[in-house]
């Protein structure tokens, strides 16, 4: 799938298979990104919210603390 520059707001990608998918410059605000692995999904310059950034960080194994 290739979708650079797309507007994909409020999409539930939770059960999607997204390896090697191109979301460069896509507006993903409000979408469920829990299935995204930033190591294999191209998210360069994509627009996301702070909450979505946390989901992506956790998918990389990062520990988020205050």
Helices and strands as residue ranges (DSSP letters): H 50-59
